[in-house]
Amino acid sequence: MKVVQKKICLMGDFAVGKTSLVRRFVEGRFDEKYLSTIGVAVSRRTLSRDGYTLNLLIWDLVGGNELSHRETGYLAGTAGAIVVCDLTRPNTLETLQRYVHQVRVSNPQAALLLVGNKADLVAERMIDDEQLMAVSQALRTEYFLTSAKTGQAVEEAFNYLADRLETIYDPSTP
Amino acid sequence: MGFISVPELDASSHDIDPMRPDGDEFLLAAVQSILLRRERQRIHELEQEVLALRAAFRDKEISQQQHTDILEAELKLTRRALRNAEERVRELELEVAKLRQRAQLDSEGLMARLLPVFGNLVSRRIRESREEMAEALGPVMGEAIRVQIRESREDMVEALSPVIGETVQRAVAVFFRDLQRNVDAQLRATFGPQGAWRTLRARLRGVSPAELALRDALPYEIRELFVIQHGSGLLLARYEGAEEQTADSDLISGMLTAVRDFVRDSFQPTDDGQGNLDELQYGNLRVLVQNGRSAYVAVVLCGIEPPGFRARAQQLVDDLHVRYESALRAYAGDPESLPDLQPLLASFVTSVARGQETAVVRKLSSGQKAFLAGGALMSILFLGVACFYLQFTIALYPIAFPSSTPTYAATATNSATPTPTFTPTVTYTPTPTFTPSSTSTPTSTATPTATPTATPTFTPSNTPTPSHTPTQTPTPTATGTPTSTPTPPGAQTAGNVWVRDAPDVNARLIAAIEFDTPLTLISVSGSWAEVEWVSTLPWLPGVQRGWVPFSWIALRADVLPITATATSSATPQR
């Protein structure tokens, strides 16, 4: 069966749960310990698609308010991106626009997805659905409420992005 | 509804007697019975159902009662068992307390009793599920070894040294076996063009050819080879070495690209690409990176790569770009859009493994270029001077050396056996002349003993080579008239010999000359030589001249080798 490789990036402010999302999606586990990512961490998950196998290479980029030249270099050749905010920290939603801009500068056709993580912390939630919907409409993408801790909607989010990759990405584009 | 049909009324009328005194009441009752017949029937049915339900209820009640009885019995049993268990727990607690007390009092004895049990349990567990035990004990073992090394390093060294020594010995043996194999291969190529090229390279680099051959022979192995797209880090192609690798090549290519980008951006890259990551090293593995425009090649190898390896890797990158650059650049993860790169990679690995010199031209340093240029210039100058000198020599040769004057190159050896071998190529013809034989074997039966015999050879130049094989016959076959007077050659007697006044055994005896008397060779006639010597005899003082058999004359090394000897059967005359 044909194996197709796609590179996607996870972006967002520090400690929003990017690495935890990747760990949940790739390894199916969650770790309470927080270790800040240095530079980038690359993971892989193979998904069985209709008629082919999708080799999803997930680049978990360093968290920060704004990516430096070095980090934007990591976006080269990316087919899609997941921008992540922390539902308990409203400021993490405000910065997503910049991340999306950087992704689109690198690849205008990149598939995008907005994820509000830490949905399990219901009592501490500071970002409501209306705010998320407004931002997602502004970014022209969908949004998912996920929890890396409980696994809520993690698979669905990545699978949604995989579907988007399949539909919008044009391989002939350099 | 509410309508009464006539047949019904008729059907019911046969039960009514209108002549009875209570006929109205009866009729009313009959009408009621007719009108309420259905309800009564329904009431009857309901009563029947009630009865049936009561019966069913009774049955169910009975079964419930039975079930309740059973449950109560079970409950009693469970309570009893619980009481027993509680009693058992209390007993066990008492036993544990006693054991604990005993353990505190007699810990060593308890250990001695428990150890075999635990030992057997562990052994059994290891036998039954070795992998689980390994997983469980692995981290503990690592930590235990670290603690042991920290706390009693010497004990660990003593314990491990035999194992480590054997391991190192085996590794070294493998290394030297590979080295020996490679050295053998290098030696086989020593006398070929590659050997000459290696020698030249060694000289240019200031090392000995042996050192360079050893350097070339150092074993190495290509473990893996990756072709990776720039930027995205997507793996374009991969070549596996002999050992199957288990690492995730996709992750390797991604992280390698990330590290490469990190290094490039962190250390102020220059525009000419000099800031790229060239090499990573981990243990005995190294990752050599060779960059291209759209893709780069990463070679994972073990050992020390031979000289020229990088140039060949760069050639591979160039070939990939020349043939497939557009495909490499446009690759977006779909393998069908990518050409088959495996043949190119396999060709590279094969050529590198064979150590063949490809068409890659090594870039020489400026010093090497200057050395080569100087060497070439000096060679041209030397060649020019040599040509000039040769021409000059040829032009002046007839003047400096007349044609009749041969040049001599004589080698005299003393031999106890007078078996001289002469290979003349010219006829030396002082007066009188003779023709020596080319190769002569003395057939003389009168072999003088204990007398040194010269074995002269000479190679005169600028003189014709005789076209025939001269014989030993003392017949002059060639004559020459030198334009200059040759210096009579010196000689000495090879023994005590008679001197006669003519070249004939019957000629008159002049005197006897003692062994080793210096002579001056005047002329040669057949097997006779005319000589001069200084006589010390009282009746014959001063310089004298006479004929002696030639075989009794030993020519000195610095004189003309007279080659006529050999087949003469001259008998020494005393």
Interface residues (C-beta under 8 A of the other chain):
Chain A: K2 V3 V4 Q5 K6 K7 G39 V40 V42 S43 R44 N55 L57 W59 H69 R70 G73 Y74 A76 G77 T78 A79 Y169 D170 P171 S172 T173 P174
Chain B: Q229 H230 G231 S232 G233 L234 L235 D248 D250 L251 G254 M255 A258 D261 F262 D265 S266 R329 A330 A332 G333 D334 P335 E336 S337
